[in-house]
Amino acid sequence: MVKASIILPVYNESKYIGSTFESVLEYSMNYPCYQFIFVNDGSTDGSQYILKKYIDDAESNQIELISYDQNKGKGYAIKKGVESSIGDYICFIDSDLAYSLTHLEFLVDKLEIFDVVIGCRNLIFDNFKRVSLIRLFAGKTFNFMTQSILSLHFSDMQAGLKGFKRDIAKNLFEKQTIQRFCFDVELIYLAQKRGYKIGEIPAIVSNTHLAKVSKVNLLIDSIRMLQSLLQIKINDSLGLYEEVCTVKF
């Protein structure tokens, strides 16, 4: 029996992937009912070869690798992981472990009550002590846009830490259309539209991740945000998110 499947999307993480694998391997020994799926999203820095060697050497039946050549986006990578998952709960977490693996215990516990659980950075004040003004501004801008366009009133929807009950995950990812930016907002929008219970847990950002140089481009990323949010709204108006009803005679 596999209680939880954990998906870790990987794109050009050769600098961190070795230490991530060691952490996952150690964690898996304490949680034998967890499945870990690394999904290599077309890395060009050799991340997939590093991972394959680690997995082959470890000979763990809990850890596997999915890999393809062309980069298609984080949302696509996680969807591929969902298709291979066998756990009662399906979670994903950033492969640089911006959020430690200990968060998984809280995700899984919360999924006993909720259908979908979101990691929320805004519940931890210390997360913002070392965050640049541009990141803070970008976050507030994004939250304002999602609330205005999609009427989603969660304070943080893009932390790479989320969990779903298995049947809920299959249902939501089946209708997923966005593969890159805002893919997780689309999933939350779908979950709210279908009346699923959505919970939150505090997400503590690691010091290593906080020290990383921000890749946020305020102008370009804001435009991408707006485009994706409008696409979600258009998809809904076109009926792309409606569930197919099967009539039996």
N, C-alpha and C positions, 0 to 999 in steps of 0.2 A: 504494500500500500504506500502510495506517495501522497503525503499530506499537502506539500506545496512545491510548485515549480517556480524557480527563480530565473528570470531572463536577464542577461547582462549584454547589452548591445555594445559592440566594439568597433571603433573607427580610429585608426592611427593612434593607438595607445601603447606603442612598444616601450615607452619610457616607464609606464606604470603597470603593464599587464602581468609581469612576472610576480610582483608583490601582491597584486590582486588575486592571482591564481593561488598563491600560497595561503592567503587569508581565507579564500573560499574552500580550499582543501581542508584546512584546519577546522573551519566552521562545520563543514559537511560531516566530519567525524563525530561531532557532538549532536548532529541532527541527521541521522541515517534515513529519515523519512522525507528528506528534501531532495529535489532534483535541481541541478544547476545547468543552465543552457547558455553558453557563450555564443553570440551570433556575430560573426565577422562581417561587417557591412562594407565589403570592398576595400579594405585597408590597403595602402600602398607602402607602408613602412615595415612590413614583415610581421605585424602583430599576429596574423593567423599562424605563421610558422612557429613563432615562440609558443603560442598557446598549444598547438598540436603536440609539440615536443613535451611540454609540461604534462599534458593530459595522457599522452602515451606512457610517459615515465611513471606517472602516479598510479595508473591502472585502476582508477576509481570508476565504479559503475554508476556513480551519482553525477558525474560531470561529463558533459559532452560539448561538442563544437559543431555549429552550423556555419558554413562559409560559402560565399559567392564572390565573384570577381568585381562586379560593378557596384559602386556606391549608390544606394537608393534611398538613404535617409533612415533616421532613427525609428520613425514610426513603422516603416516597412520591416526593419530588422526585428522589432519587437513582435510584429504580427507573425513573422516566420517562426519566432520562438514559441508563440502561443500555439501555432499549428502542431508543434512537436511536443507540447507539454502534456503531462499525464496526471498532474497533481489536482487535488480537490480545490486548491487555491492557486491562482496564477499571479505572480508579482514580478515587477521589474525594478532594477536598481542600476545606477550609473556604474560603468565598469572601472572608473578611476576611484570608486568608493568615496565619492564626495559625501556620501552618507554611509556610515559604518554598517556592517552586516547585522549588528545587534538590532537595528531597526526592524529587521524581518520578523522578529518575535512579536513586536508590537503590531505590525501589519496583520500577521496571521491571527493573533488574538482578537483584533478589532473586526476581522472578517467573520468571526463567529456571530457578530451582531449586524454588521452592515454588508451590503452587496458590493460596494466599491469603497476603497479607502485611499485617501490622498495624503502624501507627506507634505506638511506645511511648514515652510521656513519661518513664516511670520509669527509663529507661536514661540519662537526662541529669540529673545532680544539680543543675545550675544552673537547671533549670526550676522548682525549688521555693524558690529564694531569696526571691522576692517574692510567693509564694502565701499567701493568708490562711489562718488556722487552720481556718476553717469549710470552705474548699475542700479542705484536706488531710483533714479529718475525713470530709467527704462522700465523697471518693475512696476512703478506706480502708473506709468503711462499705459502699460499693457493691461493692468487690472482695470483701469478706467474704461479702456476700449472693450474688454470682454463683458463688463457689466452693462455698458451702454448698448452694445450690439447684440449680445446673446443672453442678457439678463442672468448671467452666472455670478453669484455673489460670494464665491469662495475667494479668500484673500491671496491664495497662492496655488496656481494650477499647473505650473511648469517644473516643479521639482522632479528630478528623475527618481522618484520613489512612489510607486503606486501598487495597489493590489486589488484583485477581483475574485469573487467566487467563480468557479470554473465555468458554469453554464452562462453566467453573466458575461464573462470575458469572451467566450465564443460568440455570443449574441452581438456584443458591441464591435468586436474586431471584424466580424463579417461585413458590417456596414461601413467600416473605416474607409475614407477616400483620401485623406491627407497623409502623406508619407514623411514629410519633413516638419517644418516649423508648425507648431500648434496642433500636432496630431493628438496630443493628450487632451487638449481643450475640446477637440471634436468628440473624443470618447466621453468626457464628462458631460458635454452638452447632450449627447445621446442618452447617457445614463439618467440625467435629469428629465429628459423628454419622456423616457419610458417609466419614470416613477420609481427607479431603484433608490434604495437607501444609501446615501453617500456620507461617509465619516472622514474624520481627519486625525492624524497623529502628528506630534511635533517632529520636525526633521532637523537634526543638528548637523550643520555643515562642518566638514573636517577642516582643520587648520591648513592642511596641504592644499585643499581646493580653494580656500579663501586667499591663499598666497599666489595663486595662479594669475597670470596677466589676463585681464578681461578681453574677450574677443568681440564684445558688443560694439556694433556700429549703430549709433543712435538713429541716424537717418535711414540707412538701408534696412535695419532690422525692424524699425517701426513700420516701414512700408510693407515689409513681408508679413508682419503681424496683422496689419489691416487687411491685406489681401486674403490671408488665410481665414480670418474671422468673417469677412464678407462671403467667402466661398462656402463656409459652413452654413451661413444664413441662406444663401442661394440654394444650396443642396437641399435644405429643409423645405424651402418653398416649392422646389421641384418634386418633392415627395421621395427623394432618394433614401431617406432614413426610415421610411415606413416599413413595418414588418409585413412579410408576405403571408397572407391568410390562405390556408389550404382548405378547400371545401371538399368534404367527403360525402359520397352518395351511398 
